[in-house]
Amino acid sequence: MSLYVLEGLRPWVIQRVSAVYLALFFIYVAYCYFSAEVIAYHAWKGWLYNPFNTTVTGIFVIAILFHAWIGMRDVVLDYVHNIMIRIFILAVFIGVLIGSGLWVFRILLLSVVA
């Protein structure tokens, strides 16, 4: 068993699939934005209350977190040669990603419960 779970073809596929989903999500949000009658906080809050929109937004967050992790991990592994600095940078970055993901999912869960 390898120490690096995301190596080889798997991260490449995840990166491409997440990029396609991110692009499709941005097109969907742009369509919703430009076809909305009212551009206001309460209208967008109501948009997010729709279970379909909450679900696709949650998948968007997961996709962007994976996309960011794989991209930054590859950059750090390629350009940071000191192993201790590399581990520190990756630990900080994964902490920021996990914290951001938990924060967004808290917001999404509050929109479903409220």
Backbone as a printed PyTorch tensor [residue, N CA C, xyz], in Angstrom:
tensor([[[  0.8480,  -1.1850,   0.0000],
         [  0.0000,   0.0000,   0.0000],
         [  0.8820,   1.2320,   0.0000]],

        [[  0.5580,   2.1670,  -0.8690],
         [  1.3510,   3.3770,  -1.0040],
         [  0.9300,   4.4110,   0.0330]],

        [[  1.8990,   5.2030,   0.4430],
         [  1.6100,   6.2890,   1.3690],
         [  0.7720,   7.3670,   0.6880]],

        [[  1.0070,   7.5720,  -0.5880],
         [  0.2770,   8.5940,  -1.3390],
         [ -0.9390,   7.9550,  -2.0040]],

        [[ -2.1050,   8.2330,  -1.4560],
         [ -3.3340,   7.6720,  -2.0020],
         [ -3.6610,   8.3280,  -3.3380]],

        [[ -3.4050,   9.6070,  -3.4460],
         [ -3.7130,  10.3250,  -4.6730],
         [ -2.4480,  10.5000,  -5.4940]],

        [[ -2.1160,   9.4920,  -6.2730],
         [ -0.9670,   9.6000,  -7.1550],
         [ -1.2910,   8.9040,  -8.4630]],

        [[ -0.6130,   9.2940,  -9.4980],
         [ -0.8140,   8.6750, -10.7950],
         [ -2.0160,   9.2390, -11.5280]],

        [[ -2.8110,   8.3450, -12.1080],
         [ -3.9470,   8.7430, -12.9350],
         [ -5.1220,   9.2640, -12.1100]],

        [[ -5.2960,   8.7680, -10.8850],
         [ -6.4500,   9.1330, -10.0620],
         [ -6.5480,  10.6450,  -9.8090]],

        [[ -5.4820,  11.3310,  -9.3630],
         [ -5.6270,  12.7820,  -9.1650],
         [ -5.8560,  13.5340, -10.4740]],

        [[ -5.2970,  13.0410, -11.5590],
         [ -5.5060,  13.6840, -12.8520],
         [ -6.9860,  13.6260, -13.2240]],

        [[ -7.6040,  12.4510, -13.0310],
         [ -9.0230,  12.2940, -13.3420],
         [ -9.8750,  13.1570, -12.4080]],

        [[ -9.5620,  13.1450, -11.1190],
         [-10.3160,  13.9610, -10.1610],
         [-10.2060,  15.4390, -10.5270]],

        [[ -9.0220,  15.8740, -10.9160],
         [ -8.8020,  17.2730, -11.2880],
         [ -9.6560,  17.6370, -12.5070]],

        [[ -9.7080,  16.7670, -13.5090],
         [-10.4710,  17.0590, -14.7270],
         [-11.9710,  17.0060, -14.4730]],

        [[-12.4220,  16.0050, -13.7450],
         [-13.8630,  15.8840, -13.4650],
         [-14.3360,  17.0530, -12.6090]],

        [[-13.5500,  17.4160, -11.6080],
         [-13.9470,  18.5480, -10.7620],
         [-13.9310,  19.8520, -11.5600]],

        [[-12.9950,  20.0010, -12.4850],
         [-12.9610,  21.2150, -13.3090],
         [-14.1990,  21.3140, -14.1900]],

        [[-14.6340,  20.2020, -14.7470],
         [-15.8440,  20.2040, -15.5800],
         [-17.0570,  20.5400, -14.7190]],

        [[-17.1510,  19.9460, -13.5270],
         [-18.2930,  20.2420, -12.6490],
         [-18.2870,  21.7140, -12.2250]],

        [[-17.1200,  22.2490, -11.8960],
         [-17.0350,  23.6540, -11.5100],
         [-17.5020,  24.5580, -12.6470]],

        [[-17.0920,  24.2520, -13.8610],
         [-17.5100,  25.0570, -15.0140],
         [-19.0280,  24.9760, -15.2060]],

        [[-19.5770,  23.7700, -15.1170],
         [-21.0270,  23.6180, -15.2670],
         [-21.7910,  24.3300, -14.1590]],

        [[-21.2640,  24.2840, -12.9410],
         [-21.9180,  24.9760, -11.8250],
         [-21.9020,  26.4880, -12.0450]],

        [[-20.7660,  27.0280, -12.4880],
         [-20.6920,  28.4740, -12.7500],
         [-21.6620,  28.8810, -13.8510]],

        [[-21.8200,  28.0490, -14.8770],
         [-22.7840,  28.3510, -15.9370],
         [-24.2020,  28.3390, -15.3720]],

        [[-24.5090,  27.3560, -14.5230],
         [-25.8340,  27.2790, -13.9080],
         [-26.1180,  28.4930, -13.0300]],

        [[-25.1510,  28.8810, -12.2160],
         [-25.3390,  30.0370, -11.3380],
         [-25.4650,  31.3250, -12.1640]],

        [[-24.6790,  31.4420, -13.2220],
         [-24.7890,  32.6210, -14.0890],
         [-26.1680,  32.6730, -14.7420]],

        [[-26.6690,  31.5260, -15.1950],
         [-28.0090,  31.4820, -15.7730],
         [-29.0570,  31.9000, -14.7420]],

        [[-28.9460,  31.3820, -13.5290],
         [-29.8950,  31.7470, -12.4710],
         [-29.8040,  33.2320, -12.1440]],

        [[-28.5970,  33.7600, -12.1420],
         [-28.3990,  35.1760, -11.8220],
         [-29.0170,  36.0760, -12.8860]],

        [[-28.7450,  35.7640, -14.1540],
         [-29.2230,  36.6330, -15.2150],
         [-30.7000,  36.4420, -15.5260]],

        [[-31.2830,  35.3230, -15.1170],
         [-32.7060,  35.1240, -15.3390],
         [-33.5480,  35.4900, -14.1130]],

        [[-32.9080,  35.8850, -13.0250],
         [-33.6450,  36.2550, -11.8130],
         [-34.3340,  37.6000, -12.0130]],

        [[-35.5310,  37.6880, -11.4630],
         [-36.2710,  38.9380, -11.5580],
         [-35.7240,  39.9820, -10.5970]],

        [[-35.3690,  39.5350,  -9.3980],
         [-34.8720,  40.4440,  -8.3750],
         [-33.5000,  39.9410,  -7.9190]],

        [[-32.5420,  40.8610,  -7.8870],
         [-31.2100,  40.5260,  -7.3870],
         [-31.1000,  41.1380,  -5.9870]],

        [[-31.4400,  40.3280,  -4.9950],
         [-31.4130,  40.7960,  -3.6130],
         [-31.0190,  39.6300,  -2.7130]],

        [[-30.6250,  39.9720,  -1.5080],
         [-30.1870,  38.9630,  -0.5490],
         [-31.2580,  37.9220,  -0.3010]],

        [[-32.4920,  38.3540,  -0.0750],
         [-33.5630,  37.4270,   0.2590],
         [-33.9090,  36.5190,  -0.9220]],

        [[-33.7840,  37.0330,  -2.1340],
         [-34.0480,  36.2050,  -3.3110],
         [-32.9970,  35.0960,  -3.4310]],

        [[-31.7340,  35.4430,  -3.1950],
         [-30.6740,  34.4340,  -3.2900],
         [-30.7050,  33.4740,  -2.1080]],

        [[-31.1430,  33.9580,  -0.9750],
         [-31.3100,  33.0730,   0.1730],
         [-32.4160,  32.0630,  -0.1170]],

        [[-33.4900,  32.5260,  -0.7200],
         [-34.5590,  31.6210,  -1.1380],
         [-34.0870,  30.6460,  -2.2040]],

        [[-33.2230,  31.1010,  -3.0980],
         [-32.6490,  30.2270,  -4.1280],
         [-31.8450,  29.1050,  -3.4820]],

        [[-31.0900,  29.4550,  -2.4550],
         [-30.2730,  28.4490,  -1.7780],
         [-31.1240,  27.4980,  -0.9430]],

        [[-32.3170,  27.9250,  -0.5030],
         [-33.2090,  27.0520,   0.2680],
         [-33.7710,  25.9110,  -0.5790]],

        [[-33.7800,  26.0620,  -1.8710],
         [-34.2430,  25.0020,  -2.7480],
         [-33.3290,  23.7910,  -2.5640]],

        [[-33.8790,  22.6120,  -2.2680],
         [-33.0320,  21.4410,  -2.0050],
         [-32.0930,  21.0860,  -3.1620]],

        [[-32.5370,  21.2790,  -4.3990],
         [-31.6680,  20.9990,  -5.5450],
         [-30.4560,  21.9180,  -5.5290]],

        [[-30.6890,  23.1990,  -5.2890],
         [-29.5880,  24.1630,  -5.2790],
         [-28.6480,  23.9310,  -4.0970]],

        [[-29.1950,  23.5430,  -2.9600],
         [-28.3480,  23.2240,  -1.8160],
         [-27.4650,  22.0210,  -2.1270]],

        [[-28.0370,  21.0270,  -2.7930],
         [-27.2750,  19.8220,  -3.1340],
         [-26.1700,  20.1170,  -4.1290]],

        [[-26.5000,  20.8390,  -5.2170],
         [-25.4590,  21.1180,  -6.2180],
         [-24.3910,  22.0560,  -5.6510]],

        [[-24.7660,  22.9190,  -4.7200],
         [-23.7740,  23.7810,  -4.0730],
         [-22.8640,  22.9560,  -3.1650]],

        [[-23.4220,  21.9880,  -2.4490],
         [-22.6080,  21.1010,  -1.6170],
         [-21.6270,  20.3010,  -2.4500]],

        [[-22.0930,  19.7800,  -3.5910],
         [-21.1920,  19.0530,  -4.4910],
         [-20.1330,  19.9900,  -5.0430]],

        [[-20.5120,  21.2380,  -5.3140],
         [-19.5490,  22.2380,  -5.7740],
         [-18.4520,  22.4520,  -4.7470]],

        [[-18.8300,  22.5420,  -3.4930],
         [-17.8350,  22.7490,  -2.4320],
         [-16.8840,  21.5550,  -2.3520]],

        [[-17.4240,  20.3540,  -2.4110],
         [-16.5690,  19.1650,  -2.3890],
         [-15.6290,  19.1630,  -3.5880]],

        [[-16.1560,  19.4880,  -4.7610],
         [-15.3280,  19.5050,  -5.9730],
         [-14.2300,  20.5480,  -5.8880]],

        [[-14.5480,  21.7270,  -5.3900],
         [-13.5310,  22.7760,  -5.3260],
         [-12.4800,  22.4600,  -4.2600]],

        [[-12.8840,  21.8010,  -3.1760],
         [-11.9050,  21.4180,  -2.1610],
         [-10.9360,  20.3650,  -2.7010]],

        [[-11.4610,  19.3500,  -3.3960],
         [-10.5880,  18.3490,  -4.0060],
         [ -9.6930,  18.9780,  -5.0710]],

        [[-10.2720,  19.8410,  -5.8860],
         [ -9.5130,  20.4910,  -6.9540],
         [ -8.3770,  21.3340,  -6.3780]],

        [[ -8.6800,  22.0940,  -5.3440],
         [ -7.6530,  22.9340,  -4.7140],
         [ -6.5830,  22.0930,  -4.0390]],

        [[ -6.9880,  21.0320,  -3.3460],
         [ -6.0120,  20.1920,  -2.6540],
         [ -5.0480,  19.5420,  -3.6410]],

        [[ -5.5670,  18.9490,  -4.6910],
         [ -4.7000,  18.2620,  -5.6500],
         [ -3.7780,  19.2600,  -6.3430]],

        [[ -4.3140,  20.4030,  -6.7430],
         [ -3.4940,  21.4040,  -7.4090],
         [ -2.3890,  21.9500,  -6.5300]],

        [[ -2.7290,  22.3500,  -5.3080],
         [ -1.7170,  22.9180,  -4.4070],
         [ -0.7380,  21.8540,  -3.9330]],

        [[ -1.2260,  20.6420,  -3.7110],
         [ -0.3310,  19.5630,  -3.3010],
         [  0.7210,  19.3040,  -4.3740]],

        [[  0.2980,  19.2770,  -5.6310],
         [  1.2530,  19.0490,  -6.7190],
         [  2.2640,  20.1800,  -6.8280]],

        [[  1.8090,  21.4220,  -6.6560],
         [  2.7290,  22.5660,  -6.7150],
         [  3.7460,  22.4870,  -5.5810]],

        [[  3.2720,  22.2020,  -4.3620],
         [  4.1870,  22.1220,  -3.2120],
         [  5.1570,  20.9590,  -3.3830]],

        [[  4.6730,  19.8030,  -3.8190],
         [  5.5610,  18.6570,  -3.9970],
         [  6.6000,  18.9050,  -5.0890]],

        [[  6.2500,  19.6820,  -6.1010],
         [  7.1880,  19.9600,  -7.1950],
         [  8.2170,  21.0260,  -6.8390]],

        [[  7.8200,  22.0290,  -6.0540],
         [  8.6860,  23.2020,  -5.8860],
         [  9.2560,  23.4110,  -4.4910]],

        [[  8.7370,  22.7350,  -3.4820],
         [  9.2840,  22.8720,  -2.1270],
         [ 10.0750,  21.6040,  -1.8300]],

        [[ 11.3930,  21.7350,  -1.7150],
         [ 12.2500,  20.5640,  -1.6020],
         [ 12.5650,  20.1750,  -0.1500]],

        [[ 12.5460,  21.1270,   0.7490],
         [ 12.7810,  20.8240,   2.1640],
         [ 11.5570,  20.0950,   2.7140]],

        [[ 11.7640,  18.8940,   3.2290],
         [ 10.6510,  18.0430,   3.6440],
         [  9.8660,  18.6310,   4.8180]],

        [[ 10.5400,  19.2840,   5.7450],
         [  9.8350,  19.8600,   6.8930],
         [  8.9680,  21.0480,   6.4790]],

        [[  9.4890,  21.8910,   5.6140],
         [  8.6890,  23.0210,   5.1150],
         [  7.5240,  22.4990,   4.2810]],

        [[  7.7710,  21.4570,   3.4940],
         [  6.7270,  20.8560,   2.6660],
         [  5.5890,  20.3240,   3.5430]],

        [[  5.9370,  19.5920,   4.5880],
         [  4.9150,  19.0420,   5.4870],
         [  4.1460,  20.1650,   6.1770]],

        [[  4.8570,  21.2010,   6.6050],
         [  4.1990,  22.3300,   7.2680],
         [  3.2130,  23.0210,   6.3270]],

        [[  3.6450,  23.3050,   5.1060],
         [  2.7760,  23.9930,   4.1440],
         [  1.5450,  23.1340,   3.8260]],

        [[  1.7650,  21.8420,   3.6100],
         [  0.6330,  20.9710,   3.3070],
         [ -0.3190,  20.8470,   4.4970]],

        [[  0.2190,  20.8070,   5.7090],
         [ -0.6290,  20.7250,   6.9030],
         [ -1.4640,  21.9930,   7.0710]],

        [[ -0.8400,  23.1390,   6.8560],
         [ -1.5880,  24.4020,   6.9580],
         [ -2.6690,  24.4510,   5.8860]],

        [[ -2.3140,  24.0560,   4.6720],
         [ -3.2790,  24.1220,   3.5820],
         [ -4.4480,  23.1680,   3.8030]],

        [[ -4.1770,  21.9550,   4.2440],
         [ -5.2750,  21.0140,   4.4890],
         [ -6.1370,  21.4960,   5.6550]],

        [[ -5.5280,  22.1380,   6.6470],
         [ -6.3030,  22.7160,   7.7410],
         [ -7.2330,  23.8170,   7.2660]],

        [[ -6.7290,  24.6710,   6.3830],
         [ -7.5600,  25.7450,   5.8240],
         [ -8.6920,  25.1600,   4.9870]],

        [[ -8.3910,  24.1480,   4.1910],
         [ -9.4310,  23.5280,   3.3620],
         [-10.5010,  22.8450,   4.2120]],

        [[-10.0830,  22.1050,   5.2170],
         [-11.0590,  21.4280,   6.0820],
         [-11.9040,  22.4570,   6.8320]],

        [[-11.2670,  23.4850,   7.3630],
         [-12.0120,  24.5360,   8.0540],
         [-12.9990,  25.2450,   7.1410]],

        [[-12.5720,  25.5560,   5.9340],
         [-13.4590,  26.2170,   4.9770],
         [-14.6230,  25.3100,   4.5850]],

        [[-14.3130,  24.0390,   4.3560],
         [-15.3700,  23.1010,   3.9970],
         [-16.3960,  22.9350,   5.1040]],

        [[-15.9280,  22.8150,   6.3410],
         [-16.8610,  22.6960,   7.4660],
         [-17.7070,  23.9470,   7.6360]],

        [[-17.1160,  25.1060,   7.4070],
         [-17.8470,  26.3650,   7.5230],
         [-18.9530,  26.4450,   6.4670]],

        [[-18.6230,  26.0920,   5.2370],
         [-19.6220,  26.1460,   4.1700],
         [-20.7250,  25.1240,   4.4140]],

        [[-20.3650,  23.9120,   4.8360],
         [-21.4000,  22.9210,   5.0850],
         [-22.2720,  23.2970,   6.2760]],

        [[-21.7250,  24.0130,   7.2250],
         [-22.5430,  24.5310,   8.3270],
         [-23.5700,  25.5160,   7.7860]],

        [[-23.1290,  26.3930,   6.8900],
         [-24.0390,  27.3610,   6.2750],
         [-25.1170,  26.6290,   5.4640]],

        [[-24.7170,  25.6190,   4.6980],
         [-25.6920,  24.8740,   3.8920],
         [-26.6710,  24.1200,   4.7760]],

        [[-26.1980,  23.5270,   5.8530],
         [-27.1130,  22.8150,   6.7540],
         [-28.0560,  23.7610,   7.4690]],

        [[-27.5850,  24.9510,   7.8050],
         [-28.4630,  25.9290,   8.4270],
         [-29.5300,  26.4120,   7.4370]],

        [[-29.1820,  26.4610,   6.1550],
         [-30.1750,  26.8720,   5.1670],
         [-31.2480,  25.8120,   4.9880]],

        [[-30.8870,  24.5410,   5.1780],
         [-31.8660,  23.4590,   5.0530],
         [-32.7650,  23.4100,   6.2860]],

        [[-32.1590,  23.5840,   7.4680],
         [-32.9030,  23.4900,   8.7230],
         [-33.7980,  24.6970,   8.9370]],

        [[-33.3420,  25.8800,   8.5570],
         [-34.1000,  27.1100,   8.8330],
         [-35.3710,  27.2240,   8.0510]]])
